[in-house]
Amino acid sequence: MVGPTLLRYFSLRFAKWILGLFLLVTLLIFMADFLEVVRRTADKEAFTLWRALAMSAFRVPSLVEQAIPFATLFGAIAAFVGLSRRLELVISRAAGISVWQFIAPALITVLVIGLFSVAVFNPISAMLKERSDEIGILLFGNEQRVVLQTTGAVWLRQSGTDGESVLHAEYALDQGAHLVGVTVYTFNDQGHYLQRIDAKDAFLGEGRWEMKDATVHRLDADPVSFESYILSTYLDPAQVRQSLTKPDTISVWELPAFIRLAQNAGLPAYQYRLQYQMLLARPLLLVAMVLVAATVSLGFTRAGGVGRLILGGIVAGFVLYVVTEFAKGLGGAGIVPPSVAAWTPGMIATLLGFTVLLYREDG
């Protein structure tokens, strides 16, 4: 059994390497992003060095959050190889400590890191990203408003005093309160198609959508143009804003409410449910990364070829990343349940890691 002193020593070694690599990646991304912001905003009237610095600093946490699994993988590989080169793992084996006992501190460390990244780091990064967007609007004006607050193509099912309708827009601005390039299909209480409305813009007001430069197409009449056309809705601005917000910009603590709101607005909630499950599954994914690192690093205690082993770890990490992204695509499209798409890659990698270590170490 690993004593508390050795457990603490191994844990600190793994934490130092993982957090060190994460901070290095953060610094590199921040420098690249800051230089890009300065290049794009240096000629703007609202530009100041502090605003550009704050915009990059607030945006970087949301960018580097995706690097946590890779920092865990390469940090664990570096820690295992370092312990092997200093013969500390050899001495541990000679003292009767099994591979499972000196892997346990690494697993405990990454579980703590994973839980912290989900419960604390993710909400902070989402909050700072919103603040970065506000600074970007000051620097870029309307150009950045389009870039930062656009949700892409929008489909929205709603109902109102006029009946049910389906809205499609090329993109949404002002967190969903302003739709651009709008097409609306309206239906009666029996679900039969009534008319199509094409409008340049649609603005959400109290219980209504106000459409500008609208043309109404009915089955039994010629198209009619309106400078302003009103369509009733039971949606309020908060519901539309939350329903159209990108999943990766929402805090893990707010995602359940967003899922309910998306469903109430008639939107498929696959993306929100998938993001929520991916965050919950992150600690397991980090455990899988440590097991992958162990399978390609512990052999160095008995034989050479550390470069080949590290290359194997990089390949294994890349394969796991590809599988995770593939499962994420299936879950986001609703082809497989989001919980299955989020948890399966980590579970399979963990089981394979345990299997390989059992075969190598216990015969």
KEKE-3310 file (N, C-alpha, C; in steps of 0.2 Angstrom, whole numbers, plus 5000, padded with zeros to 4 digits):
npx = (5004:5003:5010:5005:5015:5022:5011:5007:5019:5020:5008:5010:5020:5014:5003:5011:5017:5006:4998:5008:5011:4998:4997:5008:5002:4991:4998:5004:4993:4987:4996:4997:4983:4982:4991:4984:4972:4977:4982:4970:4963:4970:4969:4957:4945:4941:4951:4962:4977:4975:4962:4962:4971:4963:4952:4958:4963:4951:4945:4953:4952:4941:4945:4956:4951:4947:4960:4963:4962:4973:4984:4983:4986:4999:5006:5005:5012:5025:5028:5028:5039:5049:5049:5053:5066:5073:5074:5064:5052:5057:5063:5051:5045:5053:5052:5040:5029:5015:5010:4997:4996:5006:5000:4988:4990:4991:4978:4970:4974:4970:4957:4953:4957:4949:4936:4937:4939:4927:4917:4921:4931:4925:4912:4918:4926:4915:4909:4919:4921:4909:4911:4922:4916:4909:4918:4924:4914:4914:4927:4926:4913:4899:4903:4909:4899:4891:4899:4901:4889:4881:4871:4871:4862:4845:4832:4816:4802:4786:4772:4757:4744:4740:4741:4751:4768:4783:4799:4812:4829:4843:4853:4855:4855:4860:4858:4847:4836:4835:4832:4838:4835:4823:4811:4795:4784:4767:4753:4737:4725:4723:4735:4737:4744:4746:4751:4766:4779:4790:4804:4814:4820:4817:4810:4810:4797:4786:4777:4776:4782:4790:4790:4800:4799:4791:4784:4770:4764:4751:4740:4729:4729:4737:4755:4758:4764:4772:4777:4779:4775:4766:4768:4761:4767:4771:4783:4796:4809:4820:4818:4820:4833:4840:4837:4843:4857:4874:4879:4892:4895:4889:4887:4891:4882:4871:4866:4856:4844:4844:4842:4829:4822:4825:4818:4805:4804:4802:4814:4826:4835:4847:4861:4863:4861:4871:4882:4881:4882:4895:4903:4901:4906:4920:4930:4931:4936:4949:4954:4955:4965:4976:4978:4981:4993:5000:5001:5010:5021:5026:5033:5046:5053:5059:5065:5073:5070:5062:5057:5050:5039:5033:5029:5020:5010:5006:5000:4990:4983:4978:4970:4960:4955:4950:4940:4932:4927:4920:4910:4904:4899:4889:4881:4877:4869:4859:4858:4863:4860:4864:4870:4876:4885:4893:4899:4904:4917:4927:4924:4927:4941:4946:4943:4951:4964:4965:4965:4976:4986:4984:4987:5001:5007:5002:5002)
npy = (4994:5011:5024:5039:5049:5045:5045:5058:5063:5058:5062:5076:5077:5073:5083:5094:5093:5091:5103:5112:5110:5114:5128:5132:5130:5139:5151:5152:5152:5164:5174:5172:5175:5188:5196:5195:5201:5214:5217:5218:5228:5239:5251:5255:5267:5266:5258:5253:5248:5241:5237:5228:5219:5215:5209:5198:5191:5188:5179:5168:5158:5150:5146:5137:5128:5116:5110:5104:5089:5085:5091:5084:5071:5072:5078:5068:5057:5064:5064:5050:5046:5054:5049:5036:5038:5043:5032:5030:5023:5011:5008:5008:4997:4987:4988:4982:4988:4989:4992:4997:5003:5014:5021:5025:5038:5047:5045:5050:5063:5068:5066:5075:5087:5086:5087:5100:5108:5106:5110:5123:5130:5129:5137:5150:5152:5153:5165:5174:5174:5180:5193:5196:5196:5208:5218:5216:5221:5235:5237:5233:5237:5237:5227:5217:5214:5206:5195:5190:5189:5181:5167:5159:5149:5149:5140:5140:5135:5141:5147:5157:5170:5170:5157:5142:5143:5142:5148:5153:5159:5168:5172:5177:5191:5201:5192:5184:5193:5200:5195:5191:5190:5183:5169:5164:5151:5148:5140:5133:5129:5116:5111:5114:5121:5138:5151:5159:5170:5182:5191:5205:5209:5204:5209:5206:5209:5214:5201:5199:5198:5210:5213:5218:5226:5215:5201:5193:5177:5169:5154:5156:5168:5183:5188:5199:5214:5222:5236:5235:5221:5212:5198:5187:5180:5169:5168:5175:5188:5183:5169:5167:5171:5162:5150:5151:5152:5147:5131:5129:5140:5141:5140:5125:5124:5131:5124:5114:5121:5128:5118:5114:5126:5126:5115:5119:5129:5123:5118:5107:5099:5092:5097:5104:5095:5086:5094:5096:5083:5080:5088:5082:5070:5073:5071:5057:5055:5061:5052:5041:5046:5046:5033:5029:5035:5028:5016:5017:5022:5016:5005:5009:5008:4995:4994:5002:5015:5027:5037:5031:5026:5037:5043:5034:5036:5049:5046:5038:5047:5055:5047:5044:5057:5059:5049:5054:5066:5061:5054:5064:5072:5063:5062:5076:5077:5070:5056:5046:5044:5058:5055:5043:5046:5055:5048:5036:5035:5039:5028:5017:5019:5019:5006:4999:5003:4998:4985:4983:4986:4976:4965:4967:4969:4960:4948)
npz = (5000:4996:5005:5014:5012:5000:4992:4991:4986:4973:4968:4967:4958:4946:4946:4944:4931:4923:4925:4922:4908:4904:4907:4899:4886:4888:4889:4876:4867:4872:4868:4854:4851:4857:4849:4837:4839:4842:4829:4821:4827:4829:4821:4825:4832:4845:4851:4863:4872:4884:4882:4871:4877:4888:4881:4875:4886:4893:4884:4882:4892:4888:4876:4879:4886:4879:4878:4889:4891:4882:4888:4900:4895:4889:4900:4909:4903:4903:4916:4920:4912:4918:4931:4929:4923:4933:4941:4950:4949:4947:4960:4967:4962:4966:4980:4982:4977:4967:4950:4950:4962:4961:4950:4955:4962:4951:4945:4955:4956:4943:4943:4952:4946:4934:4940:4946:4934:4928:4937:4942:4933:4920:4922:4925:4913:4904:4909:4908:4894:4889:4894:4886:4874:4875:4876:4864:4855:4858:4852:4839:4834:4825:4816:4824:4832:4824:4822:4835:4841:4833:4829:4819:4806:4810:4817:4823:4832:4836:4845:4845:4847:4834:4830:4827:4821:4811:4812:4801:4800:4793:4801:4819:4829:4843:4853:4849:4849:4837:4821:4805:4788:4786:4786:4788:4792:4793:4803:4805:4818:4816:4811:4798:4783:4781:4777:4770:4776:4771:4776:4778:4791:4808:4823:4840:4851:4865:4866:4852:4835:4826:4809:4796:4780:4774:4765:4761:4757:4751:4749:4741:4735:4728:4731:4745:4750:4764:4774:4787:4797:4809:4819:4831:4847:4860:4866:4876:4877:4885:4884:4870:4869:4877:4871:4858:4861:4859:4863:4869:4875:4887:4905:4915:4925:4921:4910:4912:4913:4901:4892:4895:4892:4878:4873:4877:4868:4856:4850:4845:4857:4857:4855:4867:4877:4874:4876:4890:4895:4890:4898:4910:4908:4907:4918:4918:4905:4907:4916:4907:4898:4907:4909:4896:4894:4904:4898:4887:4893:4904:4900:4898:4910:4909:4896:4882:4870:4872:4864:4854:4862:4867:4855:4852:4862:4858:4846:4851:4859:4849:4841:4851:4852:4839:4839:4850:4844:4833:4839:4846:4835:4831:4842:4843:4832:4834:4831:4839:4857:4867:4880:4878:4867:4873:4885:4880:4872:4883:4892:4884:4881:4894:4899:4889:4892:4906:4902:4894:4904:4913:4906:4903:4916:4925:4918)
capx = (5000:5007:5009:5003:5020:5023:5005:5008:5025:5018:5002:5012:5024:5009:5000:5016:5018:5000:4997:5014:5009:4992:4999:5012:4998:4988:5002:5005:4987:4986:5001:4994:4977:4983:4994:4979:4967:4980:4983:4964:4960:4975:4967:4950:4945:4940:4957:4967:4981:4972:4956:4965:4974:4958:4948:4962:4964:4945:4943:4958:4950:4936:4949:4961:4947:4948:4966:4964:4963:4979:4988:4983:4990:5007:5009:5006:5018:5031:5029:5030:5045:5053:5050:5057:5073:5076:5073:5060:5047:5061:5064:5045:5043:5058:5049:5034:5023:5012:5009:4991:4997:5009:4996:4983:4990:4989:4971:4966:4975:4966:4950:4952:4958:4943:4930:4938:4938:4920:4913:4924:4934:4920:4908:4922:4927:4909:4908:4924:4920:4904:4914:4926:4912:4907:4924:4925:4909:4917:4932:4924:4907:4894:4906:4910:4892:4889:4904:4901:4882:4877:4871:4871:4856:4841:4825:4812:4795:4783:4765:4754:4737:4739:4742:4758:4772:4790:4803:4819:4833:4850:4857:4852:4859:4857:4856:4841:4830:4835:4833:4840:4834:4818:4805:4790:4778:4762:4749:4731:4725:4723:4741:4737:4748:4742:4755:4773:4781:4797:4805:4822:4822:4812:4813:4806:4794:4782:4772:4775:4788:4789:4794:4802:4800:4789:4780:4765:4762:4745:4739:4723:4730:4744:4759:4756:4770:4770:4783:4779:4770:4766:4766:4761:4771:4771:4790:4799:4816:4824:4817:4823:4840:4843:4836:4848:4864:4878:4880:4899:4896:4884:4890:4888:4877:4865:4864:4849:4839:4844:4839:4822:4820:4826:4813:4799:4803:4802:4820:4830:4840:4853:4867:4864:4861:4877:4887:4881:4885:4902:4906:4900:4911:4927:4934:4932:4941:4956:4957:4957:4971:4982:4979:4984:5000:5004:5002:5015:5027:5029:5038:5053:5057:5063:5068:5074:5065:5057:5054:5044:5034:5030:5025:5014:5006:5003:4995:4984:4979:4975:4965:4955:4952:4945:4934:4927:4924:4915:4904:4901:4895:4883:4876:4874:4864:4853:4859:4864:4858:4869:4874:4880:4890:4898:4902:4907:4924:4930:4923:4931:4948:4948:4943:4957:4970:4966:4966:4983:4991:4983:4991:5008:5010:5000:5003)
capy = (5000:5017:5028:5046:5053:5043:5047:5065:5065:5056:5067:5083:5076:5073:5089:5099:5092:5093:5110:5116:5110:5118:5135:5134:5131:5145:5157:5152:5154:5171:5178:5172:5179:5195:5199:5195:5207:5221:5218:5219:5233:5245:5257:5257:5273:5264:5254:5254:5242:5238:5234:5222:5214:5212:5205:5191:5187:5185:5174:5163:5152:5146:5142:5132:5122:5110:5108:5100:5082:5084:5093:5078:5065:5074:5079:5061:5054:5067:5062:5043:5045:5057:5045:5030:5040:5044:5025:5030:5018:5004:5007:5007:4990:4983:4989:4978:4992:4987:4997:5000:5008:5021:5024:5028:5045:5050:5045:5054:5070:5070:5066:5082:5092:5086:5090:5107:5111:5106:5114:5130:5133:5130:5143:5156:5153:5156:5172:5179:5174:5185:5199:5197:5198:5215:5222:5216:5225:5241:5238:5232:5240:5232:5221:5212:5212:5201:5190:5187:5187:5177:5160:5155:5148:5148:5137:5141:5134:5145:5148:5164:5171:5169:5150:5140:5145:5140:5153:5152:5165:5167:5172:5180:5196:5204:5187:5182:5198:5203:5190:5193:5185:5179:5166:5161:5147:5148:5135:5134:5125:5109:5110:5115:5126:5144:5156:5160:5177:5183:5198:5207:5208:5203:5211:5203:5214:5211:5196:5199:5199:5215:5211:5224:5224:5208:5199:5187:5173:5164:5149:5158:5175:5185:5190:5206:5217:5226:5239:5232:5215:5209:5191:5186:5175:5168:5168:5182:5189:5178:5162:5166:5172:5156:5145:5152:5153:5141:5127:5129:5147:5141:5137:5119:5125:5134:5120:5110:5126:5130:5112:5114:5131:5124:5110:5122:5133:5118:5117:5100:5100:5088:5100:5106:5089:5083:5098:5094:5076:5080:5091:5078:5064:5075:5067:5050:5056:5063:5046:5037:5049:5044:5026:5029:5037:5023:5010:5019:5025:5012:5000:5012:5005:4989:4994:5009:5017:5031:5041:5027:5025:5044:5044:5029:5040:5055:5043:5035:5052:5058:5043:5045:5063:5058:5045:5058:5071:5058:5052:5071:5073:5059:5064:5082:5077:5066:5050:5042:5048:5062:5052:5038:5049:5058:5044:5030:5036:5038:5022:5012:5020:5017:4999:4996:5005:4994:4978:4983:4986:4970:4960:4969:4969:4954:4943)
capz = (5000:4995:5011:5012:5009:4993:4988:4990:4981:4966:4965:4966:4952:4941:4945:4942:4924:4919:4926:4919:4901:4903:4908:4893:4881:4889:4887:4869:4864:4873:4864:4847:4851:4858:4843:4831:4841:4840:4822:4818:4830:4830:4818:4827:4836:4852:4852:4868:4873:4889:4880:4868:4882:4892:4877:4874:4892:4895:4879:4882:4895:4884:4870:4881:4890:4875:4878:4896:4890:4880:4894:4905:4892:4889:4907:4913:4899:4905:4923:4920:4910:4922:4937:4926:4921:4940:4944:4956:4948:4948:4967:4970:4961:4971:4987:4982:4975:4961:4945:4951:4967:4959:4946:4959:4964:4945:4944:4960:4954:4937:4945:4956:4940:4930:4944:4946:4927:4926:4942:4943:4928:4915:4923:4925:4906:4901:4911:4905:4887:4888:4895:4881:4868:4876:4874:4856:4852:4859:4848:4832:4833:4821:4813:4829:4834:4819:4823:4841:4843:4828:4831:4812:4804:4815:4816:4829:4832:4842:4845:4848:4846:4827:4829:4827:4816:4811:4809:4799:4799:4791:4808:4824:4832:4849:4857:4847:4848:4830:4816:4799:4782:4790:4783:4793:4789:4798:4802:4809:4824:4814:4808:4790:4781:4780:4773:4771:4776:4770:4779:4779:4798:4813:4830:4845:4856:4870:4863:4845:4831:4821:4803:4792:4773:4773:4759:4763:4752:4753:4743:4737:4734:4726:4737:4747:4753:4770:4777:4794:4798:4816:4821:4838:4850:4867:4868:4878:4875:4889:4881:4864:4870:4880:4866:4853:4863:4858:4869:4872:4879:4893:4911:4916:4930:4918:4905:4912:4912:4894:4889:4896:4888:4871:4872:4877:4862:4850:4847:4847:4863:4857:4857:4874:4881:4873:4880:4897:4896:4889:4903:4916:4907:4907:4923:4915:4899:4909:4918:4901:4896:4911:4907:4889:4895:4907:4893:4882:4896:4909:4897:4898:4915:4907:4890:4879:4865:4875:4858:4851:4866:4867:4849:4853:4866:4854:4841:4854:4861:4843:4839:4856:4851:4833:4841:4854:4840:4829:4844:4847:4829:4831:4847:4841:4826:4837:4828:4845:4863:4869:4885:4875:4863:4878:4889:4877:4871:4889:4895:4880:4882:4901:4899:4885:4896:4911:4899:4892:4910:4916:4902:4904:4923:4929:4914)
cpx = (5004:5005:5008:5009:5022:5017:5005:5013:5023:5013:5005:5016:5019:5005:5005:5016:5012:4998:5002:5012:5003:4993:5003:5007:4994:4992:5003:4999:4985:4990:4998:4988:4978:4986:4989:4974:4971:4981:4976:4961:4964:4973:4959:4950:4944:4946:4961:4971:4978:4965:4957:4967:4968:4953:4951:4962:4957:4943:4947:4955:4945:4940:4953:4957:4947:4955:4968:4965:4970:4985:4989:4987:4997:5010:5010:5012:5025:5033:5031:5037:5050:5054:5054:5064:5077:5076:5069:5054:5051:5061:5057:5043:5047:5055:5042:5028:5021:5011:5002:4992:5001:5005:4990:4984:4989:4982:4967:4967:4971:4959:4948:4952:4951:4937:4931:4937:4931:4916:4915:4926:4929:4915:4912:4924:4921:4908:4913:4923:4914:4907:4919:4922:4910:4912:4925:4920:4911:4923:4930:4918:4902:4897:4907:4904:4890:4893:4903:4894:4878:4877:4871:4864:4851:4834:4822:4805:4792:4775:4763:4747:4735:4739:4750:4762:4780:4794:4810:4823:4840:4854:4853:4857:4856:4854:4849:4835:4830:4837:4834:4838:4829:4813:4801:4785:4773:4757:4743:4731:4725:4730:4742:4741:4744:4745:4762:4775:4788:4798:4813:4824:4816:4814:4807:4804:4790:4776:4771:4782:4786:4793:4795:4802:4797:4784:4776:4763:4757:4744:4734:4724:4737:4748:4757:4762:4768:4777:4784:4774:4771:4764:4766:4765:4770:4778:4792:4806:4821:4824:4821:4831:4843:4842:4841:4855:4867:4879:4887:4900:4892:4888:4887:4882:4870:4862:4857:4843:4838:4841:4832:4819:4820:4820:4806:4798:4803:4808:4823:4835:4846:4860:4868:4865:4868:4883:4887:4884:4893:4906:4906:4905:4918:4931:4936:4937:4948:4959:4959:4964:4977:4983:4983:4992:5004:5005:5008:5021:5030:5034:5045:5057:5061:5066:5069:5068:5060:5053:5049:5038:5030:5026:5019:5008:5002:4998:4989:4979:4975:4969:4959:4951:4947:4939:4929:4924:4919:4909:4900:4897:4889:4878:4873:4869:4858:4853:4859:4862:4865:4873:4878:4886:4896:4902:4906:4914:4928:4930:4927:4938:4950:4948:4949:4963:4971:4968:4973:4988:4990:4988:4999:5011:5008:4999:4997)
cpy = (5006:5021:5035:5050:5052:5045:5054:5067:5063:5061:5074:5082:5077:5080:5094:5099:5094:5100:5115:5116:5114:5125:5137:5135:5137:5151:5158:5155:5161:5175:5178:5176:5186:5199:5200:5201:5213:5222:5220:5226:5240:5251:5259:5263:5271:5259:5257:5248:5238:5234:5228:5217:5211:5207:5198:5187:5184:5179:5168:5157:5147:5143:5136:5127:5116:5107:5104:5093:5081:5086:5087:5072:5067:5075:5072:5057:5057:5065:5055:5043:5048:5052:5039:5032:5041:5038:5025:5025:5011:5003:5005:5000:4986:4983:4985:4982:4991:4993:5001:5005:5014:5024:5028:5036:5049:5051:5049:5061:5072:5070:5073:5087:5092:5089:5097:5111:5111:5111:5121:5133:5134:5136:5150:5157:5156:5163:5176:5179:5180:5192:5201:5199:5206:5220:5222:5220:5233:5243:5238:5235:5235:5226:5215:5210:5206:5195:5186:5185:5184:5170:5156:5154:5146:5145:5138:5140:5137:5144:5155:5164:5169:5161:5148:5142:5142:5145:5151:5159:5164:5167:5177:5185:5198:5198:5184:5187:5201:5197:5193:5188:5180:5176:5163:5157:5146:5143:5136:5129:5118:5107:5111:5121:5132:5149:5156:5168:5177:5190:5199:5206:5207:5205:5209:5209:5210:5207:5197:5200:5204:5214:5217:5222:5217:5207:5193:5184:5168:5160:5152:5165:5177:5188:5198:5208:5222:5229:5236:5227:5213:5202:5190:5180:5175:5168:5175:5182:5184:5171:5161:5167:5165:5150:5145:5153:5146:5137:5128:5136:5147:5137:5130:5119:5127:5129:5116:5115:5128:5124:5112:5120:5129:5120:5114:5127:5129:5117:5110:5102:5096:5091:5102:5100:5086:5087:5097:5088:5076:5083:5086:5072:5066:5072:5060:5050:5057:5056:5041:5040:5047:5037:5025:5030:5032:5017:5011:5021:5020:5007:5003:5010:4999:4989:5001:5010:5022:5035:5037:5027:5032:5045:5039:5033:5046:5052:5041:5041:5055:5054:5044:5052:5063:5054:5050:5063:5067:5056:5059:5073:5069:5061:5071:5082:5073:5059:5045:5047:5052:5059:5047:5041:5052:5053:5038:5030:5035:5031:5016:5013:5018:5009:4996:4998:5000:4987:4978:4982:4979:4965:4961:4967:4963:4948:4940)
cpz = (5000:5001:5009:5010:5002:4989:4986:4985:4974:4963:4963:4959:4946:4940:4942:4934:4920:4919:4922:4911:4900:4903:4902:4887:4881:4887:4879:4865:4866:4869:4857:4847:4852:4852:4837:4833:4840:4833:4819:4821:4831:4827:4820:4832:4843:4855:4858:4869:4878:4887:4876:4872:4886:4887:4876:4880:4894:4890:4879:4886:4892:4878:4873:4885:4886:4875:4885:4895:4887:4884:4899:4902:4892:4895:4910:4909:4902:4912:4924:4918:4915:4928:4935:4925:4928:4944:4950:4955:4949:4956:4970:4968:4965:4978:4987:4980:4968:4956:4947:4957:4965:4953:4949:4960:4957:4944:4949:4958:4948:4938:4948:4950:4936:4934:4944:4939:4926:4931:4943:4937:4922:4916:4922:4917:4902:4902:4908:4897:4885:4889:4889:4875:4869:4874:4867:4853:4852:4854:4841:4830:4830:4818:4818:4832:4830:4821:4829:4843:4838:4830:4824:4810:4810:4813:4823:4828:4838:4841:4848:4847:4839:4825:4829:4821:4817:4808:4807:4798:4797:4797:4812:4827:4839:4853:4856:4846:4841:4825:4809:4793:4785:4785:4788:4789:4795:4797:4806:4815:4823:4811:4801:4789:4779:4775:4774:4771:4775:4772:4779:4786:4802:4820:4835:4850:4861:4867:4856:4842:4826:4815:4799:4784:4771:4767:4761:4757:4754:4747:4738:4735:4732:4732:4738:4751:4759:4772:4784:4795:4805:4816:4828:4840:4857:4870:4871:4877:4879:4886:4875:4864:4872:4875:4860:4855:4861:4864:4873:4875:4885:4899:4912:4921:4927:4912:4906:4911:4904:4890:4890:4892:4880:4869:4872:4871:4855:4847:4849:4852:4863:4858:4864:4879:4880:4876:4887:4899:4895:4894:4909:4915:4907:4912:4921:4909:4902:4912:4912:4898:4900:4910:4901:4890:4899:4903:4889:4886:4901:4907:4897:4904:4914:4901:4887:4874:4868:4869:4855:4855:4867:4861:4849:4857:4862:4849:4845:4857:4855:4841:4844:4854:4845:4835:4845:4849:4836:4833:4845:4841:4829:4836:4846:4836:4828:4834:4834:4851:4865:4875:4882:4871:4868:4882:4886:4876:4877:4892:4891:4881:4889:4901:4895:4889:4902:4908:4898:4898:4913:4913:4903:4911:4926:4925:4911)
residu = (MET:VAL:GLY:PRO:THR:LEU:LEU:ARG:TYR:PHE:SER:LEU:ARG:PHE:ALA:LYS:TRP:ILE:LEU:GLY:LEU:PHE:LEU:LEU:VAL:THR:LEU:LEU:ILE:PHE:MET:ALA:ASP:PHE:LEU:GLU:VAL:VAL:ARG:ARG:THR:ALA:ASP:LYS:GLU:ALA:PHE:THR:LEU:TRP:ARG:ALA:LEU:ALA:MET:SER:ALA:PHE:ARG:VAL:PRO:SER:LEU:VAL:GLU:GLN:ALA:ILE:PRO:PHE:ALA:THR:LEU:PHE:GLY:ALA:ILE:ALA:ALA:PHE:VAL:GLY:LEU:SER:ARG:ARG:LEU:GLU:LEU:VAL:ILE:SER:ARG:ALA:ALA:GLY:ILE:SER:VAL:TRP:GLN:PHE:ILE:ALA:PRO:ALA:LEU:ILE:THR:VAL:LEU:VAL:ILE:GLY:LEU:PHE:SER:VAL:ALA:VAL:PHE:ASN:PRO:ILE:SER:ALA:MET:LEU:LYS:GLU:ARG:SER:ASP:GLU:ILE:GLY:ILE:LEU:LEU:PHE:GLY:ASN:GLU:GLN:ARG:VAL:VAL:LEU:GLN:THR:THR:GLY:ALA:VAL:TRP:LEU:ARG:GLN:SER:GLY:THR:ASP:GLY:GLU:SER:VAL:LEU:HIS:ALA:GLU:TYR:ALA:LEU:ASP:GLN:GLY:ALA:HIS:LEU:VAL:GLY:VAL:THR:VAL:TYR:THR:PHE:ASN:ASP:GLN:GLY:HIS:TYR:LEU:GLN:ARG:ILE:ASP:ALA:LYS:ASP:ALA:PHE:LEU:GLY:GLU:GLY:ARG:TRP:GLU:MET:LYS:ASP:ALA:THR:VAL:HIS:ARG:LEU:ASP:ALA:ASP:PRO:VAL:SER:PHE:GLU:SER:TYR:ILE:LEU:SER:THR:TYR:LEU:ASP:PRO:ALA:GLN:VAL:ARG:GLN:SER:LEU:THR:LYS:PRO:ASP:THR:ILE:SER:VAL:TRP:GLU:LEU:PRO:ALA:PHE:ILE:ARG:LEU:ALA:GLN:ASN:ALA:GLY:LEU:PRO:ALA:TYR:GLN:TYR:ARG:LEU:GLN:TYR:GLN:MET:LEU:LEU:ALA:ARG:PRO:LEU:LEU:LEU:VAL:ALA:MET:VAL:LEU:VAL:ALA:ALA:THR:VAL:SER:LEU:GLY:PHE:THR:ARG:ALA:GLY:GLY:VAL:GLY:ARG:LEU:ILE:LEU:GLY:GLY:ILE:VAL:ALA:GLY:PHE:VAL:LEU:TYR:VAL:VAL:THR:GLU:PHE:ALA:LYS:GLY:LEU:GLY:GLY:ALA:GLY:ILE:VAL:PRO:PRO:SER:VAL:ALA:ALA:TRP:THR:PRO:GLY:MET:ILE:ALA:THR:LEU:LEU:GLY:PHE:THR:VAL:LEU:LEU:TYR:ARG:GLU:ASP:GLY)
# end
